[in-house]
């Protein structure tokens, strides 16, 4: 769906001063002008409330219906209507219940938004309105609440994983989030993974080991810039298996694998990150299966090696942020919901 922006979008973070600014940018588009970038108002104020655990099935149906509509409008296949709720979505609601909101009309959930705060980073995790209800102001009302949640938590950085819809990107730019780099979905069969494994190898000074949760949490905080202990605990409890690369008696990198999905992963340098991703991919494809990984353009060395090994590039998406943070070239996200 088009991602809608709040009427408070000018509250962007100043990278020079580290504060939220109430100054409207020059050339701001206001209500009532032709070519406006806001949703038109709904007839009467929509009822926006927090999402409850027993709402999650219906909220997820909104997500699936909206994302399928966008895919089909781009000539792609839609998603199964009965697709089960993502465990990452459940984890997000558990960690940030005050950042999950839904729009309700006539007793039906017609839109939803979820925002997560990790340290000083506000991340727009999911934002969807049913196809027939888009363009009526529901998105605007939802996003206002999500942005207010970030302000209440004193977040200093805003970021999101955006589609290539230019209307969505325009709204994020006006919210102070600039395009930073593409994120590519890469898929690989067992043959491509075998080529990757042969190409990467392990330095004699390094070895592959099971991953200690505590050291992985510390490395993630160093690379991402903020603590992700609760997310890592969720991934471990969700069937995630982590592999670690050790160098000189210290953790150099790790990568999680959940089924065919690789990520998150983090490394002290690009070589170690590549080795951890290769080891996790090899474990995932050990029985002849396939693997999937989402690679930010900031991880240029990793991206080049994977593509050179035969990993197939799918449709890109876009990471947008009010400013860079952490060491993005050394972090591989888990996916669009928890990042």
GIZIDA-V813791 format. One record per residue. PSI is psi in radians with two decimals (* if undefined). OMEGA is omega as a letter, one per 30 degrees, with the letter a starting at -180 (none if undefined). NEAR is the number of other ideal C-beta (glycine too) atoms within 10 Angstrom. Layout:
PSI&OMEGA&NEAR + PSI&OMEGA&NEAR
This chain:
2.75&l&25 + 2.33&l&20 + 2.13&a&22 + 2.59&l&27 + 2.75&a&25 + 2.73&l&22 + -0.07&l&16 + 0.41&a&15 + -0.37&a&25 + -0.08&l&16 + 1.15&a&18 + 2.80&a&21 + 2.31&l&23 + 2.05&a&14 + -0.36&a&13 + -0.60&a&8 + -0.22&l&8 + 0.49&a&11 + 2.85&l&9 + 2.28&a&18 + 2.40&l&14 + 0.12&a&9 + 2.24&l&10 + 2.37&l&14 + 2.70&l&13 + 2.47&l&5 + 0.26&a&6 + 2.48&l&12 + 2.21&a&16 + 2.90&l&10 + 2.53&l&9 + -0.13&l&7 + 2.62&l&10 + 2.54&l&5 + 0.35&a&5 + 2.71&a&11 + 0.08&l&16 + 2.79&l&20 + 2.54&l&22 + 2.67&a&11 + 2.60&l&14 + 2.81&l&17 + 1.68&a&9 + 2.67&a&7 + 2.28&l&9 + 2.68&l&21 + 1.89&l&13 + 2.19&l&16 + 2.93&l&14 + 2.58&l&14 + 2.30&l&21 + 2.75&l&12 + -0.63&a&11 + -0.04&l&7 + -0.23&a&17 + -0.62&l&18 + -0.82&a&11 + -0.66&l&16 + -0.73&a&23 + -0.61&l&20 + -0.64&l&18 + -0.80&l&23 + -0.84&a&22 + -0.79&a&19 + -0.75&a&18 + -0.79&a&22 + -0.59&l&17 + -0.70&l&18 + -0.75&l&17 + -0.75&a&18 + -0.78&a&15 + -0.55&l&13 + -0.33&l&12 + 0.22&l&11 + 0.33&l&6 + 2.91&l&12 + 2.55&l&8 + 3.09&a&14 + 2.70&l&14 + 2.33&a&9 + -0.47&a&9 + 0.37&l&7 + 2.28&a&13 + 2.70&l&9 + 2.33&l&16 + 2.41&l&19 + -0.49&l&16 + -0.65&l&21 + -0.69&l&21 + -0.70&l&16 + -0.66&l&20 + -0.72&l&24 + -0.65&l&22 + -0.64&a&12 + -0.57&a&16 + 1.09&a&19 + -0.43&l&13 + -0.04&l&13 + 0.05&l&26 + 2.16&a&29 + 2.68&l&24 + 2.68&l&26 + 2.20&a&26 + 2.25&l&16 + 2.35&l&16 + 0.66&l&6 + 0.17&a&6 + 2.42&l&12 + 2.11&a&19 + -0.17&l&23 + 2.78&a&29 + 2.73&l&27 + 2.54&l&30 + 2.32&l&26 + 2.38&a&28 + 2.52&l&26 + 2.17&l&19 + 1.85&a&22 + -2.08&l&17 + 0.23&a&16 + 2.18&l&22 + 2.18&a&27 + 2.13&l&24 + 1.84&a&25 + -0.92&l&23 + 2.54&a&25 + 1.80&a&24 + 2.51&l&26 + 2.46&l&27 + 2.47&a&20 + -0.74&a&16 + -0.16&a&10 + 0.10&a&20 + 2.66&l&19 + 0.26&a&15 + 0.07&l&21 + -0.06&l&22 + -0.75&l&25 + -0.74&l&27 + -0.81&a&22 + -0.68&l&23 + -0.80&a&26 + -0.55&l&26 + -0.75&a&19 + -0.67&l&20 + -0.71&l&21 + -0.69&l&24 + -0.60&l&17 + -0.75&l&22 + -0.69&l&24 + -0.71&l&12 + -0.55&l&11 + 0.09&l&18 + 0.67&l&10 + 2.53&a&23 + -0.31&a&18 + 2.35&l&24 + 2.43&l&24 + 2.80&l&21 + 2.82&l&25 + 1.74&a&20 + 2.68&l&22 + 3.11&l&21 + 0.18&l&13 + 2.04&a&16 + -0.50&l&9 + -0.69&l&13 + -0.80&a&22 + -0.64&l&20 + -0.70&a&15 + -0.64&l&24 + -0.65&l&23 + -0.75&l&18 + -0.35&l&20 + 0.09&l&23 + 0.11&a&22 + 2.00&a&26 + 2.64&l&14 + 2.30&a&13 + -0.89&l&18 + 2.72&l&20 + 2.78&l&16 + 2.14&a&21 + 2.35&l&21 + 2.23&l&16 + 2.31&l&22 + 2.51&a&14 + 2.46&l&25 + -3.14&a&15 + -0.61&a&17 + -0.74&l&12 + -0.68&l&22 + -0.69&l&26 + -0.69&l&16 + -0.68&l&15 + -0.81&a&24 + -0.74&l&17 + -0.61&a&10 + -0.63&a&13 + -1.01&a&19 + -3.08&l&10 + 2.36&l&14 + 2.51&l&13 + -0.43&a&6 + -0.11&a&9 + 2.76&l&17 + 2.67&a&12 + 2.30&a&17 + 2.84&l&14 + 2.67&a&9 + 2.19&l&25 + 2.19&a&14 + -0.73&a&13 + -0.76&l&11 + -0.57&l&14 + -0.70&l&25 + -0.71&a&17 + -0.78&a&14 + -0.69&l&23 + -0.75&l&22 + -0.65&l&18 + -0.72&a&14 + -0.81&a&22 + -0.52&a&23 + -0.20&a&19 + 2.82&a&14 + 2.38&l&14 + 0.48&a&24 + -0.74&a&14 + -0.64&l&14 + -0.75&l&22 + -0.67&l&23 + -0.69&l&14 + -0.81&a&20 + -0.64&l&24 + -0.73&a&16 + -0.22&a&10 + 0.44&l&16 + 0.15&a&11 + 2.38&l&20 + 2.19&a&16 + 2.49&l&22 + 2.48&a&23 + 2.59&l&22 + 2.13&a&27 + 2.45&l&19 + 2.11&l&18 + 0.59&l&7 + 0.07&a&5 + 2.69&l&9 + 2.13&l&22 + -0.50&a&23 + 2.81&l&30 + 2.78&l&30 + 2.39&l&30 + 2.60&l&25 + 2.22&l&25 + 1.81&a&20 + -2.18&l&13 + -0.12&a&15 + 2.33&l&17 + 2.28&l&28 + 2.58&g&24 + 2.93&l&24 + 2.63&l&31 + 2.63&a&27 + 2.76&l&27 + -0.37&l&18 + 2.98&a&15 + -0.59&l&17 + -0.81&a&18 + -0.70&l&24 + -0.77&l&27 + -0.73&a&25 + -0.70&l&25 + -0.74&l&29 + -0.69&l&30 + -0.74&a&27 + -0.74&l&25 + -0.67&l&30 + -0.73&l&31 + -0.67&l&19 + -0.66&a&17 + -0.53&a&24 + 0.25&a&22 + -0.47&a&10 + 0.36&l&7 + 0.11&a&9 + -3.05&l&12 + 2.89&l&15 + 2.77&l&25 + 2.40&a&19 + 2.54&l&27 + 2.06&a&21 + 2.09&l&27 + 2.58&l&22 + -0.37&l&16 + -0.45&l&19 + 1.09&a&26 + -0.75&a&13 + -0.77&l&13 + -0.79&a&25 + -0.81&a&20 + -0.72&a&12 + -0.72&l&19 + -0.82&l&27 + -0.70&l&16 + -0.37&l&12 + -0.08&l&21 + 0.16&l&15 + 2.34&a&25 + 2.29&l&15 + 2.27&l&14 + -2.87&a&13 + 2.33&l&11 + 2.77&l&14 + -2.98&a&18 + 2.28&l&21 + 2.23&l&22 + 2.47&a&22 + 2.66&l&22 + -0.47&l&23 + 2.72&l&17 + 2.71&l&16 + 2.76&l&16 + -2.66&l&18 + 1.41&a&18 + -0.43&l&20 + -0.16&a&18 + 0.25&a&22 + 2.27&l&24 + 2.10&a&27 + 2.81&l&21 + -0.47&a&23 + 3.14&a&18 + -0.30&a&19 + -0.82&a&20 + -0.27&a&24 + *&none&25
